[in-house]
Amino acid sequence: LLRGIASQEWGIQLYIRRHFAWYNSELNLSSPTSRNHKDIPNIYVGLAQNDEIVPSIQVKQEIERVQKNYSCNNEHDNIKLLYWKGVGHGACVIQPDLIEQIRKIITSL
């Protein structure tokens, strides 16, 4: 019920777009400035397996490809992939177990 209301109610959509850091953000792994992320703390990328908006399988494959290609010299070793199986877009804001996982990451920083 909450998922249906939250995904269709205009006020909630507007709030999420304005107040959550991941909205409209981009991580370009192929740019020259991204070749060495040593000055950047860990980057966490959360992907929902059944995302209706983001092509999560392709994004996951690209992150894994970059991690594999640069693993020999420890570049991109600070990119952490959170891949949530069996959930759709936005599940991390309505499912308690995913909220807890994110909370633990944030409080450990």
DAFEN-V725073 format. One record per run of one state. SS is the DSSP state (H for helix, E for strand, - for the rest). FROM is the first residue (numbers start at 1). TO is the last residue. If there is no record, write none. Layout:
<<SS;FROM;TO> <SS;FROM;TO>>
//
This chain:
<<-;1;1> <H;2;8> <-;9;9> <H;10;19> <-;20;31> <H;32;34> <-;35;42> <E;43;48> <-;49;55> <H;56;73> <-;74;78> <E;79;84> <-;85;90> <H;91;93> <-;94;95> <H;96;108> <-;109;109>>
//
